[in-house]
């Protein structure tokens, strides 16, 4: 019998028992399914060793229960941190200027948007923008220049219209 056939047979014969066991531990079917699935993945990755154990199901059961407990501890730690630090503060809405800039950026060609974002938002030097985008430095400079010009045109405020408002 091949490793694949042996694992398939093992999986079909033990999956329901293991799922039931972890479900009783967690009280959450989705968490139990995730833990058992992860345990079977680990068993498959080590099947050449695990498959020779006297009781491979025991190994998977221990792994699945440890995964479930680890997830429970992680959730408990997050809950404690939430109680200790409170909810995250309200995030202010973006200003109208920000909304207008984002809308204008969306209208630019992708290459110009990327160059402007890397240069102005991330703060990369032109040479680093060139390296990251895989183009020559001169191309980055041209994209920045064209992008700035296009943004200026898109963000121009009609002074007469503003005075009438």
C-alpha positions as a LaTeX table, in Angstrom:
\begin{tabular}{lrrr}
\hline
Residue & $x$ (\AA) & $y$ (\AA) & $z$ (\AA) \\
\hline
Unk1 & 0.00 & 0.00 & 0.00 \\
Unk2 & 1.37 & 3.43 & $-0.94$ \\
Unk3 & 1.73 & 6.33 & 1.48 \\
Unk4 & $-1.12$ & 8.14 & $-0.25$ \\
Unk5 & $-3.47$ & 5.16 & 0.03 \\
Unk6 & $-2.47$ & 4.61 & 3.65 \\
Unk7 & $-3.09$ & 8.23 & 4.56 \\
Unk8 & $-6.42$ & 8.32 & 2.70 \\
Unk9 & $-7.60$ & 5.24 & 4.56 \\
Unk10 & $-6.40$ & 6.66 & 7.87 \\
Unk11 & $-8.12$ & 9.98 & 7.18 \\
Unk12 & $-11.45$ & 8.41 & 6.21 \\
Unk13 & $-11.39$ & 6.16 & 9.27 \\
Unk14 & $-10.50$ & 8.78 & 11.86 \\
Unk15 & $-11.71$ & 12.22 & 10.75 \\
Unk16 & $-15.16$ & 12.05 & 12.40 \\
Unk17 & $-13.81$ & 10.80 & 15.74 \\
Unk18 & $-11.13$ & 13.49 & 15.79 \\
Unk19 & $-13.58$ & 16.22 & 14.83 \\
Unk20 & $-15.98$ & 15.09 & 17.56 \\
Unk21 & $-13.19$ & 15.08 & 20.12 \\
Unk22 & $-11.94$ & 18.58 & 19.28 \\
Unk23 & $-15.51$ & 19.89 & 19.03 \\
Unk24 & $-16.12$ & 18.76 & 22.60 \\
Unk25 & $-12.92$ & 20.54 & 23.65 \\
Unk26 & $-13.70$ & 23.82 & 21.91 \\
Unk27 & $-17.48$ & 23.97 & 21.79 \\
Unk28 & $-17.10$ & 25.63 & 18.38 \\
Unk29 & $-17.54$ & 23.53 & 15.27 \\
Unk30 & $-15.66$ & 25.92 & 12.97 \\
Unk31 & $-12.69$ & 26.10 & 15.35 \\
Unk32 & $-12.73$ & 22.32 & 15.71 \\
Unk33 & $-12.77$ & 21.85 & 11.93 \\
Unk34 & $-9.87$ & 24.28 & 11.50 \\
Unk35 & $-7.78$ & 22.58 & 14.20 \\
Unk36 & $-8.45$ & 19.07 & 12.88 \\
Unk37 & $-7.72$ & 20.14 & 9.33 \\
Unk38 & $-4.41$ & 21.69 & 10.39 \\
Unk39 & $-3.52$ & 18.54 & 12.36 \\
Unk40 & $-4.22$ & 16.34 & 9.33 \\
Unk41 & $-2.10$ & 18.63 & 7.15 \\
Unk42 & 0.78 & 18.22 & 9.59 \\
Unk43 & 0.23 & 14.46 & 9.67 \\
Unk44 & 0.30 & 14.32 & 5.87 \\
Unk45 & 3.54 & 16.33 & 5.78 \\
Unk46 & 5.12 & 13.78 & 8.17 \\
Unk47 & 3.19 & 10.72 & 7.02 \\
Unk48 & 6.31 & 8.69 & 6.29 \\
Unk49 & 7.02 & 8.84 & 10.05 \\
Unk50 & 3.54 & 9.25 & 11.56 \\
Unk51 & 2.12 & 6.43 & 9.45 \\
Unk52 & 4.51 & 3.96 & 11.12 \\
Unk53 & 3.40 & 4.85 & 14.65 \\
Unk54 & 1.39 & 2.21 & 16.54 \\
Unk55 & $-1.46$ & 4.73 & 16.84 \\
Unk56 & $-1.19$ & 7.59 & 14.32 \\
Unk57 & $-4.66$ & 8.78 & 15.36 \\
Unk58 & $-3.33$ & 9.49 & 18.83 \\
Unk59 & $-0.61$ & 11.69 & 17.33 \\
Unk60 & $-3.14$ & 13.64 & 15.26 \\
Unk61 & $-5.46$ & 13.95 & 18.27 \\
Unk62 & $-2.69$ & 15.46 & 20.40 \\
Unk63 & $-1.67$ & 17.85 & 17.62 \\
Unk64 & $-5.28$ & 18.92 & 16.99 \\
Unk65 & $-5.92$ & 19.53 & 20.68 \\
Unk66 & $-2.71$ & 21.56 & 20.99 \\
Unk67 & $-3.70$ & 23.66 & 17.97 \\
Unk68 & $-7.14$ & 24.27 & 19.48 \\
Unk69 & $-5.67$ & 25.23 & 22.86 \\
Unk70 & $-3.12$ & 27.50 & 21.21 \\
Unk71 & $-5.88$ & 29.32 & 19.32 \\
Unk72 & $-7.92$ & 29.61 & 22.49 \\
Unk73 & $-4.95$ & 31.11 & 24.34 \\
Unk74 & $-4.37$ & 33.56 & 21.52 \\
Unk75 & $-8.01$ & 34.68 & 21.62 \\
Unk76 & $-7.86$ & 34.97 & 25.40 \\
Unk77 & $-4.72$ & 37.12 & 25.17 \\
Unk78 & $-6.37$ & 39.38 & 22.62 \\
Unk79 & $-9.44$ & 39.71 & 24.84 \\
Unk80 & $-7.26$ & 40.64 & 27.82 \\
Unk81 & $-5.42$ & 43.23 & 25.74 \\
Unk82 & $-8.75$ & 44.66 & 24.62 \\
Unk83 & $-9.91$ & 44.95 & 28.24 \\
Unk84 & $-6.58$ & 46.44 & 29.30 \\
Unk85 & $-6.28$ & 48.97 & 26.48 \\
Unk86 & $-9.89$ & 49.47 & 25.48 \\
Unk87 & $-11.32$ & 49.74 & 22.03 \\
Unk88 & $-9.34$ & 51.47 & 19.34 \\
Unk89 & $-10.10$ & 55.14 & 19.10 \\
Unk90 & $-12.41$ & 56.42 & 16.44 \\
Unk91 & $-10.66$ & 57.07 & 13.19 \\
Unk92 & $-11.46$ & 60.53 & 11.89 \\
Unk93 & $-13.04$ & 60.78 & 8.47 \\
Unk94 & $-10.74$ & 61.93 & 5.71 \\
Unk95 & $-10.78$ & 65.62 & 4.93 \\
Unk96 & $-12.30$ & 66.84 & 1.69 \\
Unk97 & $-8.77$ & 67.64 & 0.49 \\
Unk98 & $-7.75$ & 64.02 & 1.04 \\
Unk99 & $-10.82$ & 62.73 & $-0.78$ \\
Unk100 & $-10.14$ & 65.05 & $-3.72$ \\
Unk101 & $-6.47$ & 64.02 & $-3.91$ \\
Unk102 & $-7.34$ & 60.33 & $-3.82$ \\
Unk103 & $-9.99$ & 60.83 & $-6.51$ \\
Unk104 & $-7.48$ & 62.71 & $-8.66$ \\
Unk105 & $-4.79$ & 60.05 & $-8.11$ \\
Unk106 & $-7.21$ & 57.37 & $-9.30$ \\
Unk107 & $-7.49$ & 59.20 & $-12.61$ \\
Unk108 & $-3.73$ & 59.04 & $-13.25$ \\
Unk109 & $-2.07$ & 56.15 & $-15.11$ \\
Unk110 & $-0.89$ & 53.43 & $-12.73$ \\
Unk111 & 2.81 & 54.09 & $-13.39$ \\
Unk112 & 2.46 & 57.73 & $-12.36$ \\
Unk113 & 0.37 & 56.84 & $-9.27$ \\
Unk114 & 2.96 & 54.32 & $-8.13$ \\
Unk115 & 5.86 & 56.71 & $-8.66$ \\
Unk116 & 4.09 & 59.56 & $-6.84$ \\
Unk117 & 3.05 & 57.32 & $-3.95$ \\
Unk118 & 6.51 & 55.81 & $-3.48$ \\
Unk119 & 8.23 & 59.17 & $-3.71$ \\
Unk120 & 5.85 & 61.39 & $-1.73$ \\
Unk121 & 3.99 & 59.04 & 0.59 \\
Unk122 & 6.62 & 56.41 & 1.33 \\
Unk123 & 9.49 & 58.88 & 1.05 \\
Unk124 & 11.77 & 56.83 & $-1.18$ \\
Unk125 & 14.50 & 58.59 & $-3.12$ \\
Unk126 & 14.17 & 58.56 & $-6.92$ \\
Unk127 & 16.86 & 55.88 & $-7.26$ \\
Unk128 & 14.97 & 53.57 & $-4.89$ \\
Unk129 & 11.70 & 54.18 & $-6.72$ \\
Unk130 & 13.49 & 53.25 & $-9.94$ \\
Unk131 & 14.89 & 50.06 & $-8.43$ \\
Unk132 & 11.55 & 49.05 & $-6.92$ \\
Unk133 & 9.60 & 49.67 & $-10.11$ \\
Unk134 & 12.29 & 48.24 & $-12.38$ \\
Unk135 & 12.67 & 51.29 & $-14.60$ \\
Unk136 & 15.52 & 53.77 & $-15.20$ \\
Unk137 & 15.89 & 56.83 & $-12.96$ \\
Unk138 & 15.03 & 59.12 & $-15.89$ \\
Unk139 & 11.73 & 57.29 & $-16.37$ \\
Unk140 & 10.86 & 57.79 & $-12.71$ \\
Unk141 & 11.64 & 61.50 & $-12.98$ \\
Unk142 & 9.44 & 61.77 & $-16.07$ \\
Unk143 & 6.59 & 59.92 & $-14.35$ \\
Unk144 & 6.87 & 62.18 & $-11.31$ \\
Unk145 & 6.88 & 65.29 & $-13.48$ \\
Unk146 & 3.93 & 64.16 & $-15.60$ \\
Unk147 & 2.06 & 62.97 & $-12.52$ \\
Unk148 & 2.53 & 66.30 & $-10.73$ \\
Unk149 & 1.39 & 68.17 & $-13.83$ \\
Unk150 & $-1.68$ & 65.97 & $-14.23$ \\
Unk151 & $-2.56$ & 66.32 & $-10.54$ \\
Unk152 & $-2.21$ & 70.10 & $-10.75$ \\
Unk153 & $-4.68$ & 70.15 & $-13.61$ \\
Unk154 & $-7.10$ & 67.83 & $-11.82$ \\
Unk155 & $-6.93$ & 69.74 & $-8.55$ \\
Unk156 & $-7.10$ & 73.27 & $-9.96$ \\
Unk157 & $-9.73$ & 75.35 & $-8.25$ \\
Unk158 & $-11.58$ & 77.85 & $-10.36$ \\
Unk159 & $-11.02$ & 81.07 & $-8.35$ \\
Unk160 & $-14.17$ & 82.71 & $-9.74$ \\
Unk161 & $-16.21$ & 79.63 & $-8.81$ \\
Unk162 & $-14.68$ & 79.61 & $-5.31$ \\
Unk163 & $-15.45$ & 83.33 & $-4.85$ \\
Unk164 & $-19.08$ & 82.78 & $-5.86$ \\
Unk165 & $-19.49$ & 79.99 & $-3.31$ \\
\hline
\end{tabular}
